[in-house]
């Protein structure tokens, strides 16, 4: 993407090709998180009544909730990157067309 030493070279085709990858990975992570939740739910709650088990249960429940919440945030984040890249590509196309119209005689209102 660009020549050495070039600061920024945005190609809408590259953005459009990259955007769906984030959607795919978001969906893959969502499915993996759902599979993990289902597997853990299937294990039930094999808790005993002594103090050590109570400590384990408290930590396990807190960490499991944190992991599930974090995975959901990552799923949403990846999906939003897909949306943002798609919008960015569309914006560059719209901007290119606007600039072309501004500098072309046919696009100017004062053209005779």
Order of alpha helices (4+ residues) and beta strands (2+ residues): alpha-alpha
